[in-house]
Amino acid sequence: MYDKCPKCGQAIAAATPRPEACPACGLVFRKYLLARAGTPPRALDAVPEPEEGESRWLAAFERFVYVPEEVQAWRVYAGAALYTMSIWLGLRFFFMDIPDWEMSRTFLHAAMIPFHEFGHLAFRPFGEFLMLAGGSLVQIVMPLGFLALFSLKNRDNFAASLMLWWSGTQWIDLAPYAWDALYPRHVLLTGRTGDTGAHDYIDMLGDIGLLHRAHEVGWVMHKFGFLVLLVAWAWGGYILWRQFQSKVDST
């Protein structure tokens, strides 16, 4: 790595493997390079690879419950505040009226409308059915993409649990849309109801022969969304508890 130590100038023997630290002053070359590059040493931490004979499922589970050995206290407290807010918002969202589509008057719904419409455009090349389904798919799947980013790349499983919560709220948000397909009465973005204008779920459920069961479909979507919220809260609560155990005060 070095012919001589960049700190004290000690000559480094040309041995194989090369020493990881200077024999004179003890400078660790890897940490020195990271400091020069502006990369914190913790960036090289890795989730342990499964040992021989260890279940891959167990290894995957450990990856999704990974918590750093040290977590700054402010991150733990901020996480607790976000966790509490997610419970309050999630329960409030779940107990809103489905037929009246109270969810449509919330920020969570309004914020996703542009992504819903983008989904229709993104899936248009794949046929009419997927084009119609694309809006709902993007609402549900986009948060899961962020989940993968936070958990697998950033290794921030608490943030990932909030993304799962986000995906769960989208199932609840879309449930009234499916419910409305049987007897459409809600005014859509087109300014018309499904009787006189485009309605994703009238067309989709009609294509698969479930239009007469639109209320049941909406009910299942609503309850499934809440199940996703429960999983997200269990995951986030466990991560938060482990972070609290690893909490260190800022210095």
C-alpha positions as CSV (number, residue, x, y, z in Angstrom):
1,M,0.0,0.0,0.0
2,Y,2.8,2.4,1.0
3,D,6.6,2.2,0.6
4,K,6.9,4.4,3.7
5,C,4.6,5.5,6.4
6,P,2.8,8.8,5.4
7,K,2.9,9.9,9.0
8,C,6.4,9.1,10.4
9,G,8.3,8.2,7.2
10,Q,9.2,4.7,8.4
11,A,10.1,2.4,5.5
12,I,7.6,-0.4,5.0
13,A,9.1,-3.8,4.3
14,A,8.1,-5.3,0.9
15,A,6.5,-8.3,2.5
16,T,3.4,-10.3,1.3
17,P,0.9,-9.6,2.6
18,R,1.8,-6.0,3.2
19,P,1.3,-4.8,6.8
20,E,-2.0,-3.0,7.6
21,A,-0.3,-0.6,10.0
22,C,3.0,1.2,10.4
23,P,5.3,-0.9,12.6
24,A,6.8,2.3,14.0
25,C,3.9,4.6,14.8
26,G,0.9,2.3,14.5
27,L,-0.9,4.3,11.8
28,V,-3.6,2.1,10.3
29,F,-3.3,2.7,6.5
30,R,-7.0,1.8,5.7
31,K,-8.3,4.4,8.2
32,Y,-5.8,6.9,6.9
33,L,-7.0,6.5,3.3
34,L,-10.6,6.8,4.4
35,A,-9.9,10.0,6.3
36,R,-8.1,11.4,3.3
37,A,-11.1,10.5,1.1
38,G,-13.6,12.0,3.6
39,T,-15.3,8.6,4.0
40,P,-16.3,7.6,7.6
41,P,-14.8,4.2,8.6
42,R,-18.3,3.0,9.5
43,A,-19.1,3.0,5.8
44,L,-17.1,-0.2,5.4
45,D,-19.1,-2.0,8.0
46,A,-20.9,-4.9,6.5
47,V,-23.8,-7.1,7.4
48,P,-22.1,-10.4,8.4
49,E,-22.3,-13.1,5.7
50,P,-24.0,-16.3,6.7
51,E,-21.7,-18.9,8.0
52,E,-21.5,-22.3,6.4
53,G,-24.7,-24.2,7.0
54,E,-26.6,-21.1,8.2
55,S,-30.0,-20.6,6.7
56,R,-30.2,-18.0,3.9
57,W,-33.6,-17.0,5.3
58,L,-32.0,-16.3,8.7
59,A,-29.3,-14.3,7.0
60,A,-31.9,-12.3,5.2
61,F,-33.8,-11.7,8.4
62,E,-30.7,-10.5,10.2
63,R,-30.1,-8.0,7.3
64,F,-33.5,-6.5,7.8
65,V,-33.1,-6.2,11.6
66,Y,-29.6,-4.8,11.4
67,V,-28.8,-1.9,13.8
68,P,-25.4,-0.2,14.1
69,E,-23.5,-0.9,17.3
70,E,-23.8,2.8,18.1
71,V,-26.7,5.1,17.3
72,Q,-26.7,8.8,18.1
73,A,-29.3,9.7,20.7
74,W,-31.0,12.3,18.6
75,R,-31.7,9.8,15.9
76,V,-33.4,7.5,18.4
77,Y,-35.6,10.3,19.8
78,A,-36.4,11.6,16.3
79,G,-37.3,8.0,15.3
80,A,-39.6,7.7,18.3
81,A,-41.4,10.9,17.3
82,L,-41.8,9.7,13.7
83,Y,-43.0,6.3,14.9
84,T,-45.6,7.8,17.2
85,M,-46.8,10.1,14.3
86,S,-47.1,7.1,12.0
87,I,-49.3,5.3,14.4
88,W,-51.6,8.3,14.9
89,L,-51.8,9.0,11.1
90,G,-52.2,5.3,10.2
91,L,-55.1,4.8,12.7
92,R,-56.8,8.0,11.6
93,F,-56.5,7.0,8.0
94,F,-57.8,3.5,8.6
95,F,-60.9,4.6,10.5
96,M,-62.0,7.0,7.8
97,D,-65.2,6.2,6.0
98,I,-64.7,4.1,2.8
99,P,-67.9,4.9,0.9
100,D,-67.5,8.6,1.5
101,W,-63.8,8.4,0.6
102,E,-62.7,10.7,3.4
103,M,-59.1,9.8,2.5
104,S,-59.3,11.8,-0.7
105,R,-59.4,15.0,1.5
106,T,-56.1,14.2,3.2
107,F,-52.5,15.3,2.4
108,L,-51.5,11.6,2.1
109,H,-53.9,11.2,-0.8
110,A,-53.2,14.5,-2.5
111,A,-49.4,14.0,-2.4
112,M,-49.7,10.7,-4.4
113,I,-52.0,11.9,-7.2
114,P,-49.1,13.0,-9.4
115,F,-47.4,9.6,-9.0
116,H,-50.7,7.8,-9.7
117,E,-51.0,9.7,-13.0
118,F,-47.4,9.1,-13.8
119,G,-48.0,5.4,-13.3
120,H,-50.6,5.4,-16.1
121,L,-48.1,7.0,-18.5
122,A,-45.2,4.6,-17.4
123,F,-47.3,1.5,-18.0
124,R,-49.0,2.6,-21.2
125,P,-46.6,0.7,-23.5
126,F,-47.6,-2.6,-21.8
127,G,-51.3,-2.6,-22.8
128,E,-54.6,-1.1,-21.7
129,F,-55.0,-3.2,-18.5
130,L,-51.5,-2.5,-17.2
131,M,-51.9,1.1,-18.2
132,L,-55.0,1.3,-16.0
133,A,-53.4,-0.6,-13.2
134,G,-50.2,1.4,-13.4
135,G,-51.5,4.3,-11.3
136,S,-52.4,2.0,-8.4
137,L,-49.2,0.0,-8.8
138,V,-47.0,3.0,-8.6
139,Q,-48.7,4.2,-5.4
140,I,-48.1,0.8,-3.8
141,V,-44.7,-0.2,-5.2
142,M,-42.9,3.2,-5.2
143,P,-42.6,3.2,-1.3
144,L,-41.2,-0.4,-1.5
145,G,-38.5,0.8,-3.8
146,F,-37.4,3.3,-1.2
147,L,-37.7,0.5,1.4
148,A,-35.1,-1.5,-0.6
149,L,-32.9,1.6,-0.9
150,F,-32.9,2.4,2.8
151,S,-32.6,-1.2,4.0
152,L,-30.2,-2.8,1.5
153,K,-28.1,0.2,0.5
154,N,-28.2,2.7,3.4
155,R,-28.8,0.0,6.0
156,D,-31.3,2.2,7.8
157,N,-34.0,-0.3,8.7
158,F,-36.1,2.1,10.7
159,A,-36.5,4.4,7.7
160,A,-37.3,1.2,5.7
161,S,-40.1,0.4,8.1
162,L,-41.6,3.8,7.5
163,M,-41.6,3.1,3.8
164,L,-43.5,-0.1,4.4
165,W,-46.0,1.9,6.4
166,W,-46.3,4.3,3.5
167,S,-47.1,1.4,1.1
168,G,-49.7,0.2,3.6
169,T,-51.5,3.6,3.6
170,Q,-51.7,3.4,-0.2
171,W,-53.7,0.2,0.0
172,I,-56.1,2.0,2.3
173,D,-56.2,5.0,0.1
174,L,-57.1,3.0,-3.0
175,A,-59.8,0.9,-1.3
176,P,-62.5,3.5,-1.8
177,Y,-61.6,3.8,-5.5
178,A,-62.3,0.1,-5.9
179,W,-65.4,0.3,-3.7
180,D,-66.8,3.1,-5.9
181,A,-66.7,1.0,-9.0
182,L,-69.9,-0.8,-8.3
183,Y,-72.1,2.3,-8.0
184,P,-69.8,5.2,-9.0
185,R,-70.7,8.5,-7.4
186,H,-67.4,10.2,-6.6
187,V,-66.2,13.0,-8.9
188,L,-62.7,12.1,-10.3
189,L,-60.0,14.3,-11.7
190,T,-61.8,14.4,-15.0
191,G,-64.6,16.3,-13.3
192,R,-67.0,13.3,-13.9
193,T,-68.1,10.2,-12.1
194,G,-67.3,6.7,-13.4
195,D,-70.7,6.5,-15.1
196,T,-69.7,9.2,-17.6
197,G,-65.9,9.1,-17.5
198,A,-62.8,7.0,-17.1
199,H,-62.7,5.0,-13.9
200,D,-59.7,2.7,-13.3
201,Y,-61.5,0.1,-11.2
202,I,-64.6,-0.1,-13.3
203,D,-62.5,-1.0,-16.3
204,M,-60.1,-3.3,-14.4
205,L,-62.6,-5.2,-12.3
206,G,-64.8,-5.5,-15.4
207,D,-62.0,-7.0,-17.4
208,I,-61.4,-9.7,-14.8
209,G,-65.1,-10.3,-14.0
210,L,-65.2,-8.9,-10.5
211,L,-67.1,-5.6,-11.0
212,H,-70.1,-7.0,-9.2
213,R,-67.8,-7.7,-6.2
214,A,-66.2,-4.2,-6.1
215,H,-67.3,-3.7,-2.5
216,E,-65.6,-6.9,-1.4
217,V,-62.5,-6.0,-3.3
218,G,-62.4,-2.6,-1.6
219,W,-62.9,-4.2,1.8
220,V,-60.1,-6.6,1.3
221,M,-57.7,-3.9,0.1
222,H,-58.6,-1.8,3.1
223,K,-58.0,-4.6,5.6
224,F,-54.8,-5.7,3.8
225,G,-53.5,-2.2,4.0
226,F,-54.0,-2.2,7.8
227,L,-52.2,-5.5,8.0
228,V,-49.2,-4.0,6.2
229,L,-49.3,-1.1,8.8
230,L,-49.2,-3.6,11.6
231,V,-46.2,-5.3,10.1
232,A,-44.5,-2.0,9.6
233,W,-45.2,-0.9,13.2
234,A,-43.8,-4.2,14.5
235,W,-40.7,-3.9,12.4
236,G,-40.1,-0.3,13.2
237,G,-40.8,-0.8,16.9
238,Y,-38.3,-3.6,17.2
239,I,-35.6,-1.6,15.3
240,L,-36.3,1.4,17.6
241,W,-36.0,-0.7,20.7
242,R,-32.6,-2.0,19.5
243,Q,-31.5,1.5,18.6
244,F,-32.4,2.6,22.1
245,Q,-30.2,-0.1,23.5
246,S,-27.3,1.1,21.2
247,K,-27.9,4.8,22.0
248,V,-24.9,7.0,22.6
249,D,-25.0,10.6,23.5
250,S,-23.4,13.1,21.1
251,T,-20.0,14.3,21.9
